[in-house]
Amino acid sequence: MADATETPKSDAPGNAEKPVDDWVTGDEKMTGAQSSYLKTLCEEAGEPFDPDMSKGDASKKIDALQSKTGRGS
């Protein structure tokens, strides 16, 4: 019997910890949440917004723009 303080998936990485290039769905169209946040970041950074980005590319762009704008730190 497992200890009550243990969680079965405590060592399993969440999506946020998995490298973007390893995402199974990384080539799919970005989510609505990604699109909305990315559009805001692009406006703040003065960069063009591409509504047709994939989930993986959107995640990478969000990371880059968070650094540039100081958000998400």
N, CA, C and O atoms as a GROMACS GRO file, in nm:
protein
  292
    1MET      N    1   0.085  -0.119   0.000
    1MET     CA    2   0.000   0.000   0.000
    1MET      C    3   0.088   0.124   0.000
    1MET      O    4   0.185   0.131   0.076
    2ALA      N    5   0.057   0.220  -0.083
    2ALA     CA    6   0.136   0.342  -0.096
    2ALA      C    7   0.114   0.435   0.022
    2ALA      O    8   0.006   0.438   0.081
    3ASP      N    9   0.217   0.509   0.055
    3ASP     CA   10   0.209   0.609   0.162
    3ASP      C   11   0.107   0.715   0.121
    3ASP      O   12   0.101   0.751   0.003
    4ALA      N   13   0.028   0.764   0.214
    4ALA     CA   14  -0.077   0.861   0.185
    4ALA      C   15  -0.021   0.993   0.133
    4ALA      O   16  -0.094   1.069   0.069
    5THR      N   17   0.105   1.022   0.160
    5THR     CA   18   0.164   1.149   0.113
    5THR      C   19   0.218   1.139  -0.028
    5THR      O   20   0.253   1.241  -0.088
    6GLU      N   21   0.226   1.019  -0.083
    6GLU     CA   22   0.278   1.002  -0.219
    6GLU      C   23   0.167   1.028  -0.321
    6GLU      O   24   0.050   0.997  -0.298
    7THR      N   25   0.205   1.085  -0.432
    7THR     CA   26   0.111   1.101  -0.542
    7THR      C   27   0.162   1.017  -0.658
    7THR      O   28   0.281   1.019  -0.686
    8PRO      N   29   0.076   0.944  -0.724
    8PRO     CA   30   0.120   0.852  -0.829
    8PRO      C   31   0.197   0.918  -0.943
    8PRO      O   32   0.287   0.856  -1.000
    9LYS      N   33   0.165   1.041  -0.975
    9LYS     CA   34   0.229   1.106  -1.089
    9LYS      C   35   0.325   1.216  -1.046
    9LYS      O   36   0.348   1.311  -1.123
   10SER      N   37   0.381   1.207  -0.929
   10SER     CA   38   0.466   1.314  -0.880
   10SER      C   39   0.591   1.334  -0.964
   10SER      O   40   0.648   1.444  -0.966
   11ASP      N   41   0.636   1.230  -1.034
   11ASP     CA   42   0.755   1.243  -1.117
   11ASP      C   43   0.723   1.267  -1.264
   11ASP      O   44   0.813   1.288  -1.345
   12ALA      N   45   0.596   1.263  -1.300
   12ALA     CA   46   0.557   1.283  -1.439
   12ALA      C   47   0.562   1.431  -1.473
   12ALA      O   48   0.504   1.513  -1.401
   13PRO      N   49   0.630   1.467  -1.582
   13PRO     CA   50   0.638   1.609  -1.618
   13PRO      C   51   0.505   1.660  -1.671
   13PRO      O   52   0.435   1.590  -1.744
   14GLY      N   53   0.470   1.782  -1.636
   14GLY     CA   54   0.352   1.845  -1.691
   14GLY      C   55   0.386   1.901  -1.828
   14GLY      O   56   0.503   1.904  -1.866
   15ASN      N   57   0.285   1.945  -1.902
   15ASN     CA   58   0.311   2.001  -2.035
   15ASN      C   59   0.403   2.121  -2.030
   15ASN      O   60   0.481   2.143  -2.122
   16ALA      N   61   0.393   2.200  -1.924
   16ALA     CA   62   0.476   2.319  -1.914
   16ALA      C   63   0.624   2.283  -1.898
   16ALA      O   64   0.710   2.366  -1.927
   17GLU      N   65   0.653   2.162  -1.853
   17GLU     CA   66   0.791   2.121  -1.833
   17GLU      C   67   0.845   2.043  -1.952
   17GLU      O   68   0.966   2.024  -1.961
   18LYS      N   69   0.761   1.999  -2.040
   18LYS     CA   70   0.802   1.920  -2.155
   18LYS      C   71   0.851   2.014  -2.265
   18LYS      O   72   0.784   2.113  -2.295
   19PRO      N   73   0.965   1.986  -2.325
   19PRO     CA   74   1.013   2.073  -2.434
   19PRO      C   75   0.909   2.086  -2.546
   19PRO      O   76   0.848   1.987  -2.586
   20VAL      N   77   0.892   2.206  -2.594
   20VAL     CA   78   0.790   2.232  -2.698
   20VAL      C   79   0.810   2.142  -2.819
   20VAL      O   80   0.713   2.095  -2.877
   21ASP      N   81   0.934   2.119  -2.857
   21ASP     CA   82   0.959   2.036  -2.974
   21ASP      C   83   0.919   1.891  -2.954
   21ASP      O   84   0.911   1.816  -3.052
   22ASP      N   85   0.892   1.850  -2.830
   22ASP     CA   86   0.848   1.714  -2.801
   22ASP      C   87   0.696   1.702  -2.788
   22ASP      O   88   0.645   1.592  -2.767
   23TRP      N   89   0.623   1.813  -2.801
   23TRP     CA   90   0.478   1.809  -2.790
   23TRP      C   91   0.419   1.729  -2.905
   23TRP      O   92   0.455   1.752  -3.021
   24VAL      N   93   0.331   1.636  -2.875
   24VAL     CA   94   0.264   1.556  -2.978
   24VAL      C   95   0.172   1.645  -3.062
   24VAL      O   96   0.159   1.623  -3.183
   25THR      N   97   0.109   1.744  -3.000
   25THR     CA   98   0.013   1.830  -3.070
   25THR      C   99   0.073   1.966  -3.108
   25THR      O  100  -0.001   2.059  -3.139
   26GLY      N  101   0.204   1.977  -3.105
   26GLY     CA  102   0.271   2.105  -3.132
   26GLY      C  103   0.245   2.164  -3.269
   26GLY      O  104   0.256   2.285  -3.288
   27ASP      N  105   0.211   2.078  -3.366
   27ASP     CA  106   0.185   2.127  -3.502
   27ASP      C  107   0.040   2.169  -3.524
   27ASP      O  108   0.007   2.224  -3.629
   28GLU      N  109  -0.046   2.145  -3.425
   28GLU     CA  110  -0.186   2.186  -3.438
   28GLU      C  111  -0.198   2.337  -3.422
   28GLU      O  112  -0.108   2.403  -3.370
   29LYS      N  113  -0.311   2.390  -3.468
   29LYS     CA  114  -0.337   2.534  -3.456
   29LYS      C  115  -0.335   2.573  -3.309
   29LYS      O  116  -0.382   2.498  -3.224
   30MET      N  117  -0.281   2.691  -3.279
   30MET     CA  118  -0.274   2.736  -3.140
   30MET      C  119  -0.412   2.744  -3.078
   30MET      O  120  -0.512   2.759  -3.148
   31THR      N  121  -0.416   2.735  -2.946
   31THR     CA  122  -0.542   2.740  -2.874
   31THR      C  123  -0.595   2.884  -2.869
   31THR      O  124  -0.522   2.979  -2.898
   32GLY      N  125  -0.720   2.897  -2.833
   32GLY     CA  126  -0.779   3.030  -2.819
   32GLY      C  127  -0.708   3.112  -2.712
   32GLY      O  128  -0.687   3.232  -2.729
   33ALA      N  129  -0.672   3.047  -2.603
   33ALA     CA  130  -0.601   3.117  -2.494
   33ALA      C  131  -0.464   3.165  -2.541
   33ALA      O  132  -0.424   3.278  -2.511
   34GLN      N  133  -0.393   3.079  -2.614
   34GLN     CA  134  -0.262   3.120  -2.667
   34GLN      C  135  -0.278   3.238  -2.762
   34GLN      O  136  -0.202   3.334  -2.756
   35SER      N  137  -0.377   3.230  -2.849
   35SER     CA  138  -0.401   3.335  -2.947
   35SER      C  139  -0.427   3.469  -2.879
   35SER      O  140  -0.370   3.571  -2.917
   36SER      N  141  -0.514   3.468  -2.780
   36SER     CA  142  -0.549   3.590  -2.709
   36SER      C  143  -0.428   3.652  -2.638
   36SER      O  144  -0.402   3.771  -2.649
   37TYR      N  145  -0.354   3.568  -2.566
   37TYR     CA  146  -0.238   3.616  -2.491
   37TYR      C  147  -0.128   3.662  -2.586
   37TYR      O  148  -0.064   3.765  -2.564
   38LEU      N  149  -0.105   3.585  -2.692
   38LEU     CA  150  -0.002   3.620  -2.788
   38LEU      C  151  -0.034   3.752  -2.858
   38LEU      O  152   0.056   3.833  -2.882
   39LYS      N  153  -0.160   3.774  -2.890
   39LYS     CA  154  -0.200   3.899  -2.953
   39LYS      C  155  -0.170   4.017  -2.861
   39LYS      O  156  -0.120   4.120  -2.905
   40THR      N  157  -0.201   4.001  -2.733
   40THR     CA  158  -0.171   4.106  -2.634
   40THR      C  159  -0.021   4.132  -2.626
   40THR      O  160   0.023   4.247  -2.627
   41LEU      N  161   0.057   4.025  -2.619
   41LEU     CA  162   0.203   4.040  -2.609
   41LEU      C  163   0.260   4.106  -2.735
   41LEU      O  164   0.349   4.191  -2.725
   42CYS      N  165   0.210   4.068  -2.851
   42CYS     CA  166   0.257   4.127  -2.976
   42CYS      C  167   0.228   4.277  -2.979
   42CYS      O  168   0.313   4.356  -3.021
   43GLU      N  169   0.109   4.316  -2.935
   43GLU     CA  170   0.073   4.458  -2.931
   43GLU      C  171   0.166   4.534  -2.838
   43GLU      O  172   0.213   4.643  -2.871
   44GLU      N  173   0.193   4.476  -2.720
   44GLU     CA  174   0.281   4.542  -2.623
   44GLU      C  175   0.424   4.552  -2.673
   44GLU      O  176   0.493   4.650  -2.644
   45ALA      N  177   0.468   4.451  -2.747
   45ALA     CA  178   0.606   4.448  -2.796
   45ALA      C  179   0.622   4.518  -2.931
   45ALA      O  180   0.734   4.534  -2.979
   46GLY      N  181   0.510   4.559  -2.992
   46GLY     CA  182   0.517   4.624  -3.123
   46GLY      C  183   0.557   4.528  -3.234
   46GLY      O  184   0.622   4.567  -3.330
   47GLU      N  185   0.516   4.402  -3.219
   47GLU     CA  186   0.549   4.300  -3.319
   47GLU      C  187   0.421   4.252  -3.386
   47GLU      O  188   0.314   4.257  -3.327
   48PRO      N  189   0.433   4.204  -3.510
   48PRO     CA  190   0.314   4.155  -3.580
   48PRO      C  191   0.261   4.026  -3.518
   48PRO      O  192   0.338   3.944  -3.468
   49PHE      N  193   0.130   4.010  -3.522
   49PHE     CA  194   0.064   3.891  -3.471
   49PHE      C  195   0.026   3.801  -3.588
   49PHE      O  196  -0.036   3.846  -3.684
   50ASP      N  197   0.064   3.672  -3.580
   50ASP     CA  198   0.030   3.575  -3.683
   50ASP      C  199  -0.078   3.481  -3.628
   50ASP      O  200  -0.046   3.395  -3.546
   51PRO      N  201  -0.202   3.496  -3.670
   51PRO     CA  202  -0.311   3.415  -3.616
   51PRO      C  203  -0.307   3.268  -3.660
   51PRO      O  204  -0.385   3.187  -3.611
   52ASP      N  205  -0.218   3.234  -3.751
   52ASP     CA  206  -0.212   3.098  -3.804
   52ASP      C  207  -0.096   3.016  -3.747
   52ASP      O  208  -0.062   2.911  -3.802
   53MET      N  209  -0.038   3.061  -3.636
   53MET     CA  210   0.075   2.988  -3.577
   53MET      C  211   0.029   2.855  -3.517
   53MET      O  212  -0.086   2.839  -3.478
   54SER      N  213   0.122   2.760  -3.511
   54SER     CA  214   0.095   2.632  -3.445
   54SER      C  215   0.107   2.650  -3.294
   54SER      O  216   0.157   2.751  -3.246
   55LYS      N  217   0.060   2.551  -3.220
   55LYS     CA  218   0.071   2.554  -3.073
   55LYS      C  219   0.217   2.568  -3.030
   55LYS      O  220   0.250   2.649  -2.943
   56GLY      N  221   0.303   2.489  -3.093
   56GLY     CA  222   0.445   2.491  -3.056
   56GLY      C  223   0.510   2.625  -3.086
   56GLY      O  224   0.581   2.679  -3.001
   57ASP      N  225   0.486   2.679  -3.206
   57ASP     CA  226   0.544   2.808  -3.242
   57ASP      C  227   0.488   2.920  -3.157
   57ASP      O  228   0.561   3.013  -3.119
   58ALA      N  229   0.360   2.912  -3.125
   58ALA     CA  230   0.298   3.015  -3.040
   58ALA      C  231   0.360   3.012  -2.901
   58ALA      O  232   0.386   3.117  -2.842
   59SER      N  233   0.385   2.893  -2.849
   59SER     CA  234   0.445   2.882  -2.716
   59SER      C  235   0.585   2.943  -2.715
   59SER      O  236   0.622   3.015  -2.621
   60LYS      N  237   0.662   2.916  -2.818
   60LYS     CA  238   0.798   2.972  -2.827
   60LYS      C  239   0.793   3.125  -2.839
   60LYS      O  240   0.872   3.195  -2.776
   61LYS      N  241   0.699   3.175  -2.919
   61LYS     CA  242   0.685   3.320  -2.937
   61LYS      C  243   0.639   3.386  -2.806
   61LYS      O  244   0.687   3.494  -2.771
   62ILE      N  245   0.548   3.322  -2.735
   62ILE     CA  246   0.503   3.374  -2.606
   62ILE      C  247   0.620   3.384  -2.510
   62ILE      O  248   0.637   3.486  -2.443
   63ASP      N  249   0.701   3.280  -2.502
   63ASP     CA  250   0.819   3.282  -2.414
   63ASP      C  251   0.911   3.398  -2.449
   63ASP      O  252   0.957   3.470  -2.361
   64ALA      N  253   0.938   3.416  -2.578
   64ALA     CA  254   1.026   3.524  -2.622
   64ALA      C  255   0.968   3.661  -2.590
   64ALA      O  256   1.040   3.750  -2.543
   65LEU      N  257   0.839   3.678  -2.615
   65LEU     CA  258   0.776   3.808  -2.590
   65LEU      C  259   0.757   3.836  -2.441
   65LEU      O  260   0.757   3.952  -2.400
   66GLN      N  261   0.742   3.732  -2.361
   66GLN     CA  262   0.735   3.754  -2.217
   66GLN      C  263   0.868   3.812  -2.168
   66GLN      O  264   0.868   3.900  -2.082
   67SER      N  265   0.977   3.764  -2.219
   67SER     CA  266   1.108   3.818  -2.183
   67SER      C  267   1.120   3.963  -2.229
   67SER      O  268   1.170   4.049  -2.156
   68LYS      N  269   1.076   3.988  -2.350
   68LYS     CA  270   1.087   4.121  -2.408
   68LYS      C  271   1.000   4.222  -2.336
   68LYS      O  272   1.042   4.336  -2.315
   69THR      N  273   0.879   4.182  -2.296
   69THR     CA  274   0.786   4.276  -2.234
   69THR      C  275   0.793   4.277  -2.083
   69THR      O  276   0.737   4.366  -2.019
   70GLY      N  277   0.861   4.179  -2.024
   70GLY     CA  278   0.869   4.171  -1.879
   70GLY      C  279   0.751   4.102  -1.815
   70GLY      O  280   0.740   4.098  -1.692
   71ARG      N  281   0.660   4.047  -1.897
   71ARG     CA  282   0.546   3.973  -1.844
   71ARG      C  283   0.587   3.829  -1.813
   71ARG      O  284   0.683   3.777  -1.871
   72GLY      N  285   0.516   3.768  -1.724
   72GLY     CA  286   0.538   3.627  -1.697
   72GLY      C  287   0.665   3.596  -1.621
   72GLY      O  288   0.706   3.480  -1.610
   73SER      N  289   0.729   3.700  -1.567
   73SER     CA  290   0.854   3.672  -1.495
   73SER      C  291   0.833   3.660  -1.347
   73SER      O  292   0.928   3.637  -1.273
   0.00000   0.00000   0.00000
